[in-house]
Amino acid sequence: MTTTSSPTAPQEHAHLLHPKYRPDIDGLRAVAVLSVLGYHAFPQWIKGGFIGVDIFFVISGFLITTIILGSFEGDGFSYREFYARRVKRIFPALVLVLAATFAFGWWALLPHEWEQLGKHVAAGAGFVSNFAFWSEAGYFDNAAETKPLLHLWSLAIEEQFYIFWPVLLGLAWKRKWRVLTVVGAVAALSFLLNVATIHSHREAAFYSPLSRFWELMIGGMLAYMRLHRPLPKPGWGRHAQSIAGLVLIGLGLAFIRGGKAFPGFWAILPTLGAFYCIAAGPTGVLNRYVLASRPMVWVGLISYPLYLWHWPLLVYARIVEGELPSNGLRALMLLAAVVLAWLTYRFVERGTRRSESNTVISVLVALMVGFVVLGTLAATRYYVGRHSDPYFNKTAAAAKDWGYPDGLSPIKVDGEVLQQIGHGKRRVLLFGDSHIEQYGPRAVELNKIAPDTLDSLSFATWGACPPIPNVVDEKNNLCGERRDGAMRLAISDKFDAVVFGGCWNCYFSETGKPNAANAEADRYYYSDGKTKHRFMGGGGVDLALNMLEAVMTNLAKHKQVYLVLDNPVGEGYGPEEFVKGGRLGNMSVAPMSPTTEWVSAQRALHERMRQIAIRSGAIVIDPIPTLCKGTQCTRADADATPIYKDAGHLRAEYVRKFATYIDVAMSTQKQQQTPATVPVTGR
């Protein structure tokens, strides 16, 4: 993404080979960056555009390896000069983007958002963003569209590669090892690690440099071959490579989706495509007439600052709007990114690259260290943003108040990892998604106040994965495997009772055609083995609920079965309702009304789920008498403290004290002595 061989770049250092400029490689950069921009701005149109990053990796691996190996074989390689060149190439544009992102964040972000931005600024300046975002990944991670520096994860992987790669090649060169064998072996290990972890540890496979380096090494192997083996003669061989390369990239754009196991084997399409495009050379037919065309070369020359600028602009547009911006506004943000990228390239990058002054390098390094310090101060609240009203802390505390699986212990039962607590004789399996997980703190509380009454509880849960056979989530290919494993435990003799629960409102309350409000639910469908029956407008809801009823009916013949009905969810319940005003103006925190409307679609689904439970012989666990009176449902306590973590989940503090309706499924003594529902009380 960052390495370039510019037509205007001079021979910066005598000890470093500067590869001959190839306009078609800049054109390939244009393909990569335009794919990424298209995906980020209009994902419904360019669904596989994120593979542009993988194309960048191959290009960088090719050019960097050409520089390193060519220098070893020439006048010698200087690590000092190599990293000095990297600083002058990478730091100037990054400094500008970090400064602009940090400044606008100070003006527009809420305190908890500002703290997170500080963490990301420090990680970005320290080139460890991939590890920072890896550590945050999970079901309750903030949406990618709210992280202005998320795109720096790929830059961090490249910089980590630039540290590791020269050392490995230098060692191989000094020991007179077969360089291509060493490179191929390390690339193979990296690829195997990638495909081995893509299903079980998806975040690690995506963010870890160890599982991504193989993509850069593909370019490195091509660099070695070009330095030591004669180029194929001009003709149809090169034309075929050129065509094959762009066809493979096109297939990747057309068929790769975010829900697939990516990178994994799917990453072979864009990386092999980039390999063939570079291998074809400048005379390959599409390289010469498409990639090397003036518009493509121009975009390629500004591709690095364009990549840096576009994502913060899109994210801040979304944050300011409070929702997905219009197509027109997103297009305007891309146009602004192009203008800023050209200005950065023309007036900042070109000058610093030409400079021979060591002072420039020292200043750039000092600025980057400064951002590490500033980001750390912001992340630790020593440096606050404009919106520093202490009452914002109330909403931030609610948003962070999630207690699962704190206090529980992981165990493995028949190959399935469960979270366990309690040692009672009755063995209870709590089976569902995060709407079952939200009751974990109540189990911990019961274990604290009445441990002798607590049953042996095991949580078998997976975020956004309904506990219903044959339901498929297009964005989570692990859902079916996890759900089916838990279902085998549910029907086994290892448990005396099974508690089903889920965000039924998320899956089933909106059953019309998908629109902006329910588009997320359109990821689910019911598969009968032949046909995909989508939840949104495809009849999948009826089939899924019929399957849930059949499963509970069968289980109820042999053991106790409970169905936890859903708490109200959606707009109006989350702690963000406290915040008043606009991002660009004055924002404040004001107490919101303690209740809000329980929408009719959710009321209808609630009654339908109740009837399903009754017909199947399951015991109904209903949170509504605790949370609602009539059609008004509680969202804040008497002192205006929110009881929800977000728009869908009850916060842990509230669950510990007031979710006593779940006790009937967790505690034998409570089942006999305590009503299933307890009216809500003030704090």
Buried (B, 14 or more C-beta within 10 A) or exposed (E): BBBBBBEEBEEBBEBBBBBEBBBBBBBBBBBBBBBBBBBBBBBEEBBBBBBBBBBBBBBBBBBBBBBBBBBBEEEEBBEEBBBBBBBBBBBBBBBBBBBBBBEBBBEBBBBBBBBBBBBBBBBBBBBBBBBBBBEBEEBBEEEEBBBBBBBBBBBBBBBBBBEBBBEBBBEBBEEEBEBBEBBBEBBEBBBEBBBEBBEEEBBBBBBBBBBBBBBBBBBBBBBBEBBEEEEBEEEEBBBBBBBBBBBBBBBBBEEBBEEBBBBBEBBBBBBBBBBBBBBBBBBBBBBBEBBBBEEBBBBBBBBBBBBBBBBBBBBBBBBBEEEEBEEEBBEBBBEBBBEBBBBBBEEBBBEBBEEEEEEBBEBBBEBBEBBBEBBBBBBEEEBBBBBEBEBBBBBBBBBEBBBBBEBBEEEEBEEBEBBBBBEBEBBBBBBBBBBBBBBBBBBBBBBEEEEEBBBBBBBBBBBBBBBBBBBBBBEBBBBBBBBEBBBBBBBEEEBBBBBBBBBBBBBBBBBEEBEEEBEEBBBBBBBEEEEEBBBBEBBBBEBBBEBBBEBBBEBBEEBBBBBBBBBBBBEBBBBBBBBEEEBEEEBEBEEBEBBBEBBEBBBEBBEBBBEBBEEBBBBBBBBBBBBBEEEBBBBBBEEBBBBBBBBBBBBBBBBBBBBBBBBBBBBBBBBEEBEBBBEBEEE
